[in-house]
Amino acid sequence: MKSDPLLYYKTKADIDAYRKKPVREKLTWLEAQMEFFYKAMPEKAKRIRERLLS
């Protein structure tokens, strides 16, 4: 079963709105995303990630 790749599009208006946000807000959002991905990550991937970061 072949599926289409996941595509992610943003309009110029979306990009402009993001650029206008304060840096602190962008960093807070990024931190929340990284925490989510880490929690969802398989244990094996976490071990590999920790080895790469140390």
N, C-alpha and C positions, 0 to 999 in steps of 0.2 A: 504494500500500500504506500504509494508516494503522495506526500502532501505538499502543498505550496509552502514556500518559505514565509516566515513571519515578517511582514513588512511594517515599517513604522514611518509615518509621514507627518511632517509639521509644515504648516503654512508659513509664509513670510510674516504674517501678522502674529502667529504663535511665537515665532522666534523673536520678533521685536518686543512682544509683551514680556518674554522671559528676560531679555537683555535689560529691561527697565526695572526688574525686581532688585531689591537690595542684595548685596553680596551675602550678608548674614542669612537671609531667607534661602538663597540658593544653597549655601553650605549646610543649613539645617535639613533641607530636603535631601541633599546628597547623603548626609549621614544616616538619615532614616532609610534610604534605599540600600545602603551598604549593610546596615543591621539586618534588614529583611532578607537580603540575598545570603548573608552569612547563616542566618537561622534556617533557611531553606536548603542550604548546601548539604550534600551528602557528607558523612563523616570522613570518608576517604579524601574527598576534595579539601576538606578543612585541614587534614593532616598535611597534605601537599602544600596548601597555601601557607600554613604556619612554617613549614621548612623553608619555603622560598623567602619569607619575610624575616627569617632569623639570620 
